[in-house]
Amino acid sequence: MAKAWNQTRASEVLGIEYPIIQGPLGGLSSQRLTAAVSNFGGLGSFGAHGLEPNAIKDVIDEIRSLTAKPFAMNLWVSMEDEGAFDSTEEAFDRSLAPLTNHIESVGGSRPTYRPYEPVRFEDQMQVLLDEGSLAFSFIYGIPSKQILDEFRRKGIVLIGTATTVDESIALEQAGVDVVAASGFEAGGHRGSFEPERADTALIGLFALLPAVVDAVGDVPVVATGGIADARGIAAVLLLGASAVQIGTGLLRTPEAKLAPAWADTIGKTQPEDTVPTRAFSGRLGRSIATAYVKAANAEGAPKPAPYPVQRALSQAMRDQAAKAGDIERMQAWAGQAARLATTEPAGDLVRRLWAEAQAMLKAS
């Protein structure tokens, strides 16, 4: 009997029909997009790391009004980098200097210094426990055993993200239900346990995935990074992945509500047109190589402030650029497979991708 490719360990653990997961797209998340992927039979996800606890509850309520299917909520375990609490007004002004011309060019207002006031991960995750979300995915570390045990008692599936084999082993030892192996091709923030190590552990998905599958034994592995079409889905399933996660490939769908200039540029972006940068938030992420990113990445450019201080510094520029349609100063995250993204409705897109991938797999 031919193998039913949709019946994987990940789909069984997550309670989904098809092993396709939407990347959480922190900061770009859309309740409609999350629901569309879940309604298809995959796992929609929502990146809530930047939200206050009350806002997270509202998001969960809205997603539940749009789908009765399983979905995941995503948080960051590490909420700030070293130096965030100690950042002074003098350091703020120094890091702001190279941004000033870009802010002025889009008509933005110069940000003023305020001491960093954190949103606590513990408060955010308590909302997920209280609301009983089906799956909790996380990046930038591993929650404490006490926290993980609380989620297990609630029957909430745990999905941890690894960018190296060592990180995947640490997740397996912590007892997560699913490991997401994230290749360096992925767009947006790179969720390494140690943000400073993200600059050196630059592992592509096709090298990382088989090594992680071998390292974590029976724990199902999700492949993510540079996957945006049926060929990528089929390839990673043949390499041992139990599911695939798609992020940039869904950003041009109408449900994503991306700024038009950004969405249009994604469709024309070649792999070499994306670069890793700390320019937007202080943490490493893959972006389209815009004018601002090139300037910030240039040799001799000032070092970005620690996360999330740098995010606050660039906020005015990013927001005003989005309103003005100025792609050169937007926070234009994109993975290396960006040009494969299409403008189809999300449900139609994932349905087509799965049908095409399944046909390839049956012929293999």
N, C-alpha and C positions, 0 to 999 in steps of 0.2 A: 504494500500500500504506500502511495506517495506521502511524503511528510507534509503535515499541515503546518506551514511556516508561521502561521499566526499563533499557534499553540506553543508558547515558550514558557520558561520558568518565570520570566518577568511578567508576562501577561497574566499568568495564574496568580502570582503574588499580589499584583496590583488590581486584579479583578477587571481587566480590560479585554476587549475582543481582539484588538490588533496591537502589535508591539511598537507603536509609534507614540512618542512623548513630545509634547511641545516644550521647547526651552522656556524657562521661567521669565526671561527677558526683563530682569529687574529694572524698574524705571520706565520701561516701555510696555509694561503688561497691560492687557486689555481683558476685561471680564468677558466680552463677546468672543474674543479669540480663544480664551481658555475654554469656554463652553462649547464653541464650535468643534474643537478637537475632541473633547470628551463626548459630545453627541455623536461624532463619527464612530466612536468605539475605541479611540486612543485615550491618552491621559493628558488633559489640558493642565497647564501649570501657571501659577501667578507668582511673580517675584515681588515680595512685600517688604524687602529689607529696609526701604526708606520710609516706611509708613509708621505712624503712631498706632498703638494698640487698638484704639476705637475705630480708626480707619480700616485696619485689617479685618475687624469684625464686619464692617459695612461691605467690604469687598467679598467676603465669604458669603454673606447674605445675598448679594446680587448674583454671584455665580450660581448659587443654589436656586435662584429664581429662573435661571436660564437653562439649567441642566440638572437632571436627576442622576447623572452618571458620575463616576469617580473623578476627582481632580486632585492636584497637589498644590500645596503652598510652600514657597521657598523663602528661606531666611539666610542671612549671613551670621555665622557663629562669631567671627571677629568683627567688631563694629568700628574699630579705629586702629590706626597705626601708632607706633611709638612716637611721641612728640606732639600728638594732637592736643592733649590737655595742657601742654606747656607752651603752646604756640603763642607768641607775644604779638602786640600790635606792630612792633618793628619788623618782626619776621613776616607778618601778614602783608605789610606794605612792600617788603622786598620781593615776595612771591607775586604780588599783584602787578608790579612794574611791567613785566613783559606782556601782561594781558591788557593793559590800559588802551593801547591803540586798537586792539581787536574789539574791545567793548565799545569804544567810541565810534568805530566804523559801522556798527549796526544800531547805533542810537541807544545803547544800554546805559544804565546808571552805574556809577562806580560803587562797588560794594563797600560797606563800612565794617570795621573790625568788631567782632563780638566773641567773647570766650566760647570755646566749644562746649555745647550742652548735648550730651549723648542721648540717643534713643536706646534703651536697654534691651538687649537680645532676650533676656529672661522675661521681660514684660510682653514682648512680642510673642514668644513661644507659648506663654500662658494662654493667650487668646486661642491659639491652635488647639491646645489641650481642652479648653473650655468648650470650643465649638465642635470638637471631634472631627476635624478634617480627615479625609481618608488617607492621605499621604503627606509626609513632611520631608521635603528635600532641603539640603543645606550645603553650603560651600564655605570656604575659608576656615576649615577646621572641623572638629568633632565636638559636639556637646558633651557635657559630663555624663558619667554613667547614671547618676541620679536622674538627670533630665531624660536620657534615653529610656530608662526604665519606666518613667511616667508615661511616655508615649506608648511603650509596649503594653502597659496595663490598660490603656485606652484602645488597643488594637489598631493603632495608627502605623502604617507602613513607613519605614525609615529608608531614605535614599541619600547616601553620602556621595560627594564628588571628589574624585582623585585626578591629579594631573601627573602623578608619577606612580611607579609600582609600589614604592614604600608607603605612599599615602593610601593606596588601595589595601595593602596588608593591614595598616592601622585601622581602616574602616571595618575590614572583616573581623579583626580582633575585638572591635567595639560592638560587634553583633548587629550591624546594619542588615537590612533585608535585601537591599539592592545597591550596587556600586555603579556610579556613572563615571566612565573613563573619558576624560575630556582632553582631546588633542589640541595642540597649539594652533591649529587652523581656526578654532572657534572665534566668533566675534564677541565683543564685549569683554567684561572683566574676566580675568583668568584666576579662578578660585583656588589658587595654591594655598596650602596650610600656612606657609610662610611667604607673604607677599614679596619680600626681598629676594627669595629664591626663585621666584617666577621668571626672573631675567636669565637664569642659567639653565633651568630644567625645561628646555624648549623641545618637547617630544611630540612628534606628529602622531595622529591617531592610528595609522596603520602599523606603526612600530609599538605604540603603547597598548593597543587593544589586546593582541594575542598574549602579551606578557602579563597583563592584568588578569585576563581569563585564566591563565595558567596559575597565577599566584593566589587567587581567592577561592579556589576549589568550587564548591557547590553554590556559592553566592552568585545570583544572576548579574550580568554586567550589561549596562546600557552604554552604547557608543555615541559620542557626541563630538562635534567639531568638523566642519567642512562637509557636512552631508546636506544636500538640498535637492537631490533627485533620486529616481528609482535605482539608478546604478549604484549610488552610494549606499542605499538601504540594503540592496542585495549583497553587496560586497561585505559590509560589516556583519551581516547575519552569517555569511559563509566563514567569516573569520572568528566566529564564536560568540558574537554579541547575542544577547537575549532580547534586546530591544534597541531602537534607535531614537535619539533625541534631535529634533530639528529646531534651530533658532532663527538665524538669518533667513533661511528659506521660507519663513512664514511672515517676514516683516513687510512684504509688499501686498499682502492680502488686505482687503478692505476692512476687515475686523481689527487689524493692527493699528489703524488710524495714524500711520506715520506721516510726518511732514512730507508733502509731495516732492520737494526738491531732494530730500533724503531718499525716499522710495525710488524715484527715477534714477538717481545716481547709483544705488545698489544694483539695479538691473544692468548697468554698464561697467561695473567694477570687476576688473580682472584680479586673479589672486595676488599678483605683485603690486596691485594698487592699494593693498591694505598693509598696515604696519602696527606693531605693538607700541603703546605709548602710555605714559603716566600723566599726560597733559590735562586731562579732564577732571580726574578725581584724586590723583596721587597714587593710585593703584594701577597695576599694569592691565591694559585691555587692548583688544585689536580694533582698530578704527580704519576708516577710509583715510588715505593720506591727503588730508586737506591742507590748505595754506597754514592754518593755525597749528596743526599737528606737526608739519614739517619744520616750522619755526621753533616750536617747543622742543622738538627732538634734535635740533641742530647742535653740532659740537659747540660747547661754550655757553649754551643757553642755561639760564638759572634752573636749579633743581626744583621740581615741584614741591609744594608743601605736603605734609603727611595727609593721608586719608583720615577724615573727610574734609579737612580744612581746604584742600585744593578744590574739592567739589564746590564748596561755598564760594571760593574765589571766582570760579568760572561760571557760576550760575547765571549771572546777569548776561554774559555774552551768549551762553547757550540758549537761554530762553528768548532773547531778543532776536538771535539769528534764526531760530525756528519760526518766529512770527514774520520775519523779513524774507524768509526763503533763501537765506544765505548759507549754502552748503559748506562754504569754506570755514565757517566758524561754529557750525552745529556740532553737537556731540554725536558724530556720525559713525556709531559702531557698525561693524560689518565683518563677517567671517570670510575666509578665502574662497568659499564657493558662492559668493554673493550674486554673481551674474546669472546663476541658475534660478534665482527666485522669480516667481511669477505673480501676476496680479489676480489670479483666480480667487474666488471665495475660499476661505480656509477649509471648509468641509469638503468642497469639490476637489481641492488640491490634494489633501491627504488621502482621499478616496482614490484618486487617479494614481498617485505615487505608489500606494500599496498594491493596486491592481497590476501596475507595470512591473513592480519589484517581484511580485508573486509569479508572474509569467516568466521572468528571468530565472527565478529560483527553480521552478518546475522544469525548465529546460536544461538546468545545470547538471 
